[in-house]
Amino acid sequence: MPTIPRSRRADAPARPTWTLVLAGLGLFMAALDNLVVATALPVLKAQFHASLASLEWTVNAYVLSFACLLMTGTALGDRFGRRRIYALGIAIFTAASAAAALAPSVGALIIARVAQGAGAALVFPLTLTLISEAFPEEKRGGAIGVWAGIGGLAVAGGPVVGGAVINAADWHWIFWLNVPIGLAVVPLSLSRLRESFGPRPKLDVIGVALAAVAAFGLTWGMVRAGAIGWGSVEVFAPMLAGAAVGIVFIAWERRTSSPVLHLGLFRSPGFVGANVATLLMQASTFGSMFMMTQYLQLALRHSPLMTGVWLLPWTGAPMLIMPLAGRFAGRYGERGFMIAGLALQALGLGWVAAIAAPGMSYPEFGIALAVAGLGISLVFPVVANVVLGSVPPEEAGVASGTNSTMRELGGVFGVAVLAAVFSGPHVYSSPHAFVGGLQSALWVGAGLSALAIIAALTTPARVSCDHLAETTTAALQPA
């Protein structure tokens, strides 16, 4: 395995505040659009006279292109400059948002959503890399906490913003809102962010292509599983092909001189444990959110806007707690925060499963969700800091891209698994039948969060110490 050269850097000084603001805006737009369209599906159905099944591809198209190109965004940023690729991603996302707002048909809207996902894939992993480059280690935990809080705000705001925009205006404004922000962020990013590069001078084109194909096969299968079942050839064959291509990707990365993903990183217990915990935590969170969103609208008969409000104790808690968690975890140890947060998430989801009923009141539902919200608030910023702290600084881009890919695959996996547990011939026949399926699905969601505790236990108690990066650097050297 070749020795990794030092990252190429420009001499411009870092601007931490500008970096946090601009990276936060990009993160907010990319994360918000992952969820905001879901609340608009009934309105879009009436507008385009299309089936709801075909309109679901306005959500799936974004998820597929986003998940498949995350490693591509990281590799391009490392090779051609993170600031440059970040600005390009924002520009693509902004243009695609305008195209979505102007879409004359559902087909045109789906194409625009594919382009939006591609732009977001360039933006999302680089937000964390830019912040890691701009802040010294002693301040990085707090900055990542703010970054995670912004992501939490986007998750919380997706259903609320979508419902509010639809109620106040029309669905086009879901996409138009991105345009002025993007037009401002692109020039500011080019002028205010410091340019940085990854350690590899050549782009691993074959590795990037193999990673994208593998992610596409796995994501396609999981996205379709909820609609047509896990036993379908359309689900099983793409996932099997994706796994096979993933094996080819690993073999290629072992032999190429400039790999997009240095496999030596997986010798770090912190890197592996944090990424596995990320995948399981995202599966628990997004799978449970998918089910509870339906529960609130179909069983409790709430509007999209009120659904977002009911979920705020869970999705809104990260806005307040994540910055504090990121700051104090570095002082008291990241592993303890991860374990406590995952346990609280499991407890909160299990609590909701135990008390779910067709006539549930807001206080009892909100208290249980607040416990789960406290849990994810302790985990998200800390797990990102563990990932970055477990690798050499020049590998921050690859580490961020890997963690972002785990997040997205985990979310898709969680929705597919919990939907499969929920599904049955009569679950939509009555609120009582729906609640029965919901409870089973939420118990699985709680179990996934509890399972993530095992992965968290394999991580170091603290990552804010020099020997961890040194150990991983040694693992990346030639044998």
C-alpha angles and dihedrals in degrees: 000000000000125000113256115236121220118274117269109241137182117236095237113119119250119257103206097183094048090045093052093047096047095041089047092054092050091048092049094052094046095046095042094054091053088071111015097083095057092075091052097057097100091049092047089049091058093043097052099027087231131142118266088236092060091046090054085072088070083070098035094048091058092046094049098049092040095051095043097051103042093099089045090057091051094048094048091048092051092048105038102024130287095235092050095048092043091056090046091052092051090049092051091046092049094049091047091050090055090048090051092050090051095042110137095195141022090254092057090047092053091051090050090050090053089054091046090054091049091052091047090051089059091047107040104062093039093058091070093041093052091050092048090052094048101048128062117238095258091057099034096088093058092045091050088049090057089046091052091046090055089051089050090051089054092050091048092044097049098082093032096049092043093050094043094049092048092048094046103035130348138291095269090073091063085074101029090062089070096055103072091041092051093046089056098042097053099062092036091053092051092049103035107034122082115238118237137170138206124249099260118084095198129060113238095224095173092048092049091050093048092048091050093049093047092049091047093054094048094043095045092052094049094045092052095042093078092057104038105018135256093270095062120111088228088062103034099044098052092046092049090047091047091052091048092051088048089058090050089049091055091048091050094048089054093058106032119097094222108034122188088219119032104218089206087077088073089066087074111091090205093054094047097041094047093049093048090048089050093053094049094042092051090047090053094045103044095036091053092044090052091054097043092049088059092043093055094047102036104030101029094031097228124159120247090257094050090046089059090048092051090052095051096095086063104033097032099052093077091064090066104029106037097071090052093045092052091051099046098039090069089055099046103026132281099233094063092052091050094050094045092047095049091048091051091048090052091047093049095048092045089050091054090048091052097050102033112130138156091256102038116161123230099243097057092042092046095050092053091047091048089060090052090045091054088051098055089043090062094046111043101061093037096051090051090052091049091052093050095040092053095061135057113271093250090059094057092107095054091043091051093047092050092049092047090052090051090051094053096042089047092053093049091045092050094051091048095048098044092044089053091050091047098046122100139139095268107025092113095045095090141354090254092054090046092052091052091057092042093055093053091049094048092050087057089049090052089048092054090053091049090049089055088063089071090057091047090054090063093060123091117267088240132017099185095094131096100236093068094061090042091053092051092045089055090051090057095055123097115281 
